[in-house]
Amino acid sequence: MDVQGTVAAGWEPVRDAFLRNFAQRGEHGAAVAVHHDGTKVVDLWAGARDVAGEAPWAEDTAQVVRSATKGVAAVVPLLLHQRGLLDLDAPVAAYWPEFKAAGKDRVTVRQLLAHRAGVPVLDRPLTLAEAVDLETATRAIAAQAPVWEPGTAHGYHAHTFSWLLSGLVHRVTGRTIGHWVAEEITGPLGLDLWIGLPAAEAHRVGRLGPVEEIEPPGSGALKLRPKRSVTEAYQDPHSLTRRAFGVIEPKPDENDPVYRAAELPGSAGVATARALARFYAAALGPVDGAARLLTPESLALARTEESAGADKVLLVGTRFGLGHMLHGPASPLLGPSSFGHPGRGGSLGFADPDAGIGFGYVTNGMRRTVTADPRAQSLVRAVRAALDGA
């Protein structure tokens, strides 16, 4: 495999792990980038840009990163809070009056972000046209009754997180979340990262597709065979699990230009690995002269646990902060201070304040993993090895 890009001295373990993903884990096309203390130390890409094609992955190839988008979007309410525009402990209805319907009047912004609002499903799934229309989708989620008493438990709001956050941000700022991110984050930082892909950038985006699930013996990868109860939940059309992942029907084609152009901050962001790594590095501190995104106080909020334990949707133990997933058995990151978000099937972005790491991994080969892909995990272990060897 012809790997392109650069690796700083001492960070060769990441390149070795990246190569092994192609040789041993069925990787077809991917990129990985790492910043350490604000400096880019890894920037690699290899393979084909389309999972079913042969055109080479280029330096600027981007991909749909699925729920890794949530990690980027979750910084928006932190920045609004940092600027005095959003009270995390205020009722959502204080900003979005329609949201108080059906028993949600006391749901706080903090609970909404921490997957505790109790609305991971919709009684009637949306069509793609409805899902990408902000007014229609936010009206549907505002009218939805919670399926558990808000604040008493948590469960992954896999798709509804898009409309919950979109509705809140639009009412606080007057802008859609995709425009806010472009104007306040990705534009100033020069990131190839979009929540709502512009038509002018569509030519750079590869196509996603399934890849064979291969795991070499003795690899040290997280064992991902689901429990029978989890498997049955994904198969049961009446389970919260199946309904949470099925709120758009029919299931959208993620290679569809309409889907990629949609401002769905929970699932449809498009990014390069370099952009994800730089974004998380900027959350921690200055990068190439650009000011840090988060104050120390906001950074402390990002890494603080808000939800932990049995997840009513994923049926495994998960940990969430204010929209970010936190390091834990179901979604291992670098260490206890890490916060970020995986994308179902592969991609991953996170920051680790203690180690000074901003990490981004993007792939076009989708596996069935939800929170801990073996390819991403192998790269995280390599980052740890490089830090230990420094």
C-alpha positions in Angstrom: 0.0 0.0 0.0 1.4 3.4 -1.0 0.9 5.6 2.0 1.1 9.4 1.3 1.7 12.2 3.8 4.1 12.9 6.6 4.9 11.6 10.1 7.1 13.4 12.6 10.0 11.6 14.2 8.7 9.4 17.0 5.2 9.0 15.6 6.1 6.2 13.2 3.9 3.7 15.2 0.8 5.5 13.8 2.0 5.0 10.3 2.7 1.3 11.0 -0.8 0.8 12.5 -2.3 2.7 9.5 -0.6 0.3 7.1 -1.7 -2.8 9.1 -5.3 -1.7 8.8 -5.0 -2.0 5.0 -3.0 -5.3 5.2 -5.0 -7.0 8.0 -8.3 -5.3 8.6 -9.8 -4.8 5.2 -9.3 -1.0 4.9 -10.0 0.3 1.4 -9.4 4.0 1.7 -8.7 6.2 4.7 -6.8 9.1 6.3 -5.5 9.8 9.8 -4.1 12.9 11.3 -2.8 13.8 14.8 -1.9 17.1 16.5 0.3 17.1 19.6 0.4 20.3 21.7 -0.9 22.2 18.7 1.6 20.8 16.2 0.6 18.4 13.4 2.7 15.2 13.8 0.7 12.8 11.6 -1.0 13.5 8.3 -1.5 10.3 6.2 -3.8 9.0 3.5 -3.9 5.9 1.4 -6.1 3.6 -0.7 -9.0 4.5 -3.0 -11.4 7.5 -2.5 -14.4 5.3 -3.3 -14.9 2.0 -1.5 -16.0 0.3 -4.8 -13.6 2.1 -7.0 -9.9 2.5 -7.8 -9.4 6.3 -8.0 -6.8 7.1 -5.4 -7.5 8.9 -2.2 -6.1 12.4 -2.6 -4.6 14.8 -0.1 -7.9 16.7 0.0 -10.4 13.8 -0.1 -13.2 14.1 2.4 -15.9 11.7 3.5 -19.2 11.6 5.3 -18.2 11.0 8.9 -21.6 10.0 10.3 -21.9 10.6 14.1 -18.4 11.9 14.3 -20.3 15.1 13.3 -21.8 15.2 16.7 -18.4 15.9 18.3 -18.0 19.0 16.2 -21.6 20.2 16.7 -21.4 19.7 20.4 -18.8 22.5 20.7 -21.4 25.0 19.4 -23.5 25.1 22.6 -20.3 25.2 24.6 -19.2 28.3 22.7 -22.7 29.9 23.0 -22.5 29.3 26.8 -19.0 30.7 26.8 -20.3 33.9 25.1 -23.1 34.3 27.6 -25.8 33.4 25.1 -26.9 30.0 26.4 -27.7 28.9 30.0 -27.0 25.2 30.2 -29.4 24.8 33.1 -32.3 26.7 31.6 -35.3 24.9 30.2 -34.9 24.3 26.4 -38.4 25.9 26.2 -37.0 29.3 27.4 -35.3 29.5 23.9 -37.6 27.3 22.0 -41.2 27.6 23.3 -42.7 25.0 21.1 -40.4 22.4 22.7 -42.3 22.4 26.0 -45.2 20.3 24.4 -46.0 16.7 25.5 -44.3 16.9 28.9 -41.0 18.4 27.9 -41.4 21.8 29.6 -38.7 21.1 32.2 -36.1 19.5 29.9 -32.9 21.5 30.4 -30.3 22.4 27.8 -27.9 20.2 29.8 -30.2 17.2 29.6 -30.8 17.7 25.9 -27.1 17.7 25.2 -26.4 14.7 27.4 -28.9 12.4 25.7 -31.3 12.6 28.7 -34.3 14.4 27.0 -36.1 11.1 26.3 -36.8 11.7 22.6 -34.5 9.4 20.7 -37.4 8.3 18.5 -40.4 9.8 16.6 -43.8 8.3 16.6 -43.8 8.8 12.8 -40.5 8.5 11.0 -39.6 11.3 8.6 -39.0 11.0 4.9 -35.6 12.3 3.7 -37.3 15.5 2.4 -38.8 16.1 5.8 -35.6 15.3 7.7 -33.5 17.8 5.8 -36.1 20.6 6.1 -35.3 22.4 9.4 -38.8 23.7 10.0 -40.5 20.4 9.4 -38.0 18.3 11.4 -37.8 20.6 14.4 -41.6 20.9 14.5 -41.8 17.1 14.7 -39.3 16.7 17.5 -40.8 19.6 19.5 -44.2 17.8 19.4 -42.8 14.4 20.3 -43.7 13.0 23.7 -40.7 11.6 25.6 -40.4 7.8 26.0 -38.9 8.0 29.4 -39.2 10.8 32.1 -36.6 13.4 31.0 -33.6 13.5 33.2 -34.1 10.1 34.8 -32.0 8.1 32.3 -30.0 8.4 29.2 -30.2 6.8 25.8 -28.4 7.7 22.6 -30.4 10.1 20.4 -28.8 8.8 17.2 -30.6 10.9 14.7 -33.0 13.1 16.7 -29.9 14.8 18.1 -29.7 16.6 14.7 -33.0 18.3 15.1 -32.7 18.9 18.9 -29.5 20.8 18.5 -30.5 22.4 15.2 -33.7 23.8 16.7 -31.9 25.1 19.8 -29.1 26.8 17.9 -31.4 28.3 15.4 -33.5 29.9 18.0 -30.5 31.2 20.1 -28.5 32.5 17.1 -30.9 33.1 14.3 -28.6 31.0 12.1 -28.7 27.4 11.1 -26.1 25.3 12.8 -24.3 24.6 9.5 -23.9 28.3 8.8 -22.9 29.0 12.4 -20.2 26.4 12.3 -18.9 27.6 8.9 -18.8 31.3 10.0 -17.6 30.8 13.6 -15.4 27.7 13.5 -14.4 26.1 10.2 -14.0 29.3 8.3 -11.6 31.0 10.8 -9.7 27.7 11.3 -9.5 26.9 7.6 -11.0 23.5 8.0 -12.3 21.2 5.3 -15.3 20.3 7.4 -19.0 21.0 6.6 -22.4 20.4 8.2 -24.2 20.9 4.9 -21.8 20.2 2.0 -21.6 23.0 -0.5 -22.1 22.0 -4.1 -18.7 23.4 -5.0 -17.0 20.9 -2.8 -18.9 17.8 -3.8 -16.3 16.6 -6.2 -13.9 16.0 -3.4 -16.0 13.6 -1.4 -15.6 9.8 -1.8 -18.3 7.2 -1.7 -19.0 5.1 1.4 -19.7 1.4 1.3 -19.5 -1.8 3.3 -16.2 -3.6 3.7 -15.4 -7.1 4.9 -14.9 -7.4 8.6 -11.5 -8.8 9.3 -9.7 -8.9 12.6 -6.3 -10.6 12.8 -5.7 -13.0 15.7 -3.8 -11.6 18.6 -4.4 -8.0 17.4 -5.4 -6.7 20.8 -8.5 -5.1 19.4 -11.6 -4.5 21.5 -13.9 -7.5 21.2 -17.0 -6.3 19.4 -19.3 -9.3 19.3 -22.6 -7.9 20.6 -24.6 -9.6 23.3 -27.7 -11.5 22.1 -30.0 -8.8 23.6 -28.3 -6.1 21.6 -28.5 -8.1 18.4 -32.2 -8.8 19.0 -32.8 -5.1 19.7 -31.4 -4.1 16.3 -33.7 -6.7 14.7 -36.9 -5.8 16.6 -38.8 -3.1 14.7 -40.5 -2.1 18.0 -37.3 -1.7 20.1 -36.0 1.8 21.1 -32.7 0.8 19.4 -34.2 0.0 16.0 -36.6 3.0 16.2 -33.8 5.4 17.1 -31.7 4.4 14.1 -34.8 4.3 11.9 -36.3 7.8 12.3 -35.7 8.5 8.6 -37.5 6.1 6.3 -36.6 4.8 3.9 -33.1 4.6 5.1 -31.2 7.4 3.4 -28.4 6.9 0.9 -25.4 8.6 2.5 -23.9 9.1 -0.9 -26.9 11.0 -2.1 -26.0 14.7 -2.8 -29.3 15.7 -1.0 -28.2 13.9 2.2 -24.7 15.3 2.1 -26.0 18.8 1.6 -28.3 18.5 4.6 -27.5 20.3 7.8 -27.8 17.2 10.0 -25.3 17.8 12.8 -25.9 14.3 14.2 -25.1 12.3 11.2 -24.2 13.9 7.9 -21.1 16.0 8.4 -18.3 15.8 5.8 -14.7 16.2 6.7 -11.1 15.3 6.1 -9.1 13.6 8.9 -6.8 16.6 8.9 -9.8 18.9 9.6 -11.1 16.7 12.5 -7.6 16.6 14.1 -7.1 20.4 13.7 -10.6 21.1 15.1 -9.9 19.1 18.3 -6.4 20.6 18.6 -8.0 24.1 18.4 -10.4 23.1 21.1 -7.4 22.7 23.4 -5.2 25.6 22.5 -3.9 27.9 19.7 -3.1 26.2 16.4 -0.9 27.9 13.8 -1.7 31.3 15.1 -5.4 30.7 15.4 -7.0 31.4 18.8 -8.1 28.4 20.9 -11.8 27.6 20.7 -12.6 26.8 24.3 -11.7 28.6 27.5 -10.3 26.5 30.3 -13.8 26.6 31.9 -15.5 25.4 28.7 -12.9 22.8 28.2 -13.6 21.5 31.7 -17.3 21.3 30.8 -16.5 19.3 27.6 -14.8 16.6 29.6 -17.2 16.4 32.5 -19.5 13.4 32.7 -23.2 14.1 32.5 -24.5 10.6 31.7 -23.1 7.2 32.5 -24.2 3.6 32.7 -26.8 1.5 30.9 -27.8 3.3 27.7 -31.5 2.7 26.9 -30.9 2.8 23.2 -27.5 1.2 22.7 -28.0 -1.3 25.6 -24.4 -1.0 26.7 -22.7 1.2 29.2 -22.0 4.6 27.7 -20.6 7.9 29.0 -21.6 11.3 27.7 -20.7 14.9 28.5 -22.5 17.8 26.9 -22.9 16.1 23.5 -19.5 14.4 23.4 -18.8 10.8 24.1 -16.3 10.3 26.9 -13.6 7.6 27.3 -15.0 4.3 28.5 -15.3 0.6 27.8 -17.9 1.0 25.0 -16.0 3.8 23.3 -12.3 3.8 24.3 -10.5 7.0 23.4 -7.0 7.8 24.6 -7.5 8.2 28.3 -9.7 9.6 31.1 -9.6 13.2 29.9 -10.6 12.4 26.3 -13.8 13.7 24.7 -15.0 13.4 21.1 -17.3 11.2 19.0 -17.1 8.1 16.8 -19.0 7.7 13.6 -20.9 4.5 13.2 -18.9 2.2 10.9 -15.5 3.7 11.4 -14.6 7.4 11.6 -13.4 9.0 14.9 -12.4 12.4 16.2 -11.4 13.4 19.7 -9.3 15.6 21.9 -7.3 14.6 24.9 -6.4 17.6 27.1 -4.0 15.7 29.4 -1.9 14.4 26.4 -2.4 17.5 24.2 -3.8 15.4 21.4 -6.2 16.2 18.6 -7.1 13.1 16.6 -9.0 12.5 13.3 -9.6 9.3 11.4 -11.8 9.1 8.3 -12.7 6.0 6.2 -14.9 5.1 3.3 -15.2 1.4 4.4 -18.2 1.0 6.7 -18.2 -1.9 9.2 -21.1 -2.7 11.5 -19.4 -1.2 14.6 -21.3 1.6 16.4 -18.9 3.1 19.0 -15.5 1.3 18.7 -14.1 0.4 15.3 -11.1 -1.9 15.3 -9.2 0.2 12.7 -9.7 3.4 14.7 -8.8 1.6 17.9 -5.5 0.3 16.4 -4.6 3.9 15.6 -5.5 5.2 19.0 -3.2 2.5 20.6 -0.4 3.6 18.2 -0.8 7.2 19.4 -0.5 6.0 23.0 2.6 4.0 22.0 4.2 7.0 20.4 3.4 9.1 23.5 4.9 6.4 25.8 8.0 6.3 23.7 8.6 10.1 23.6 
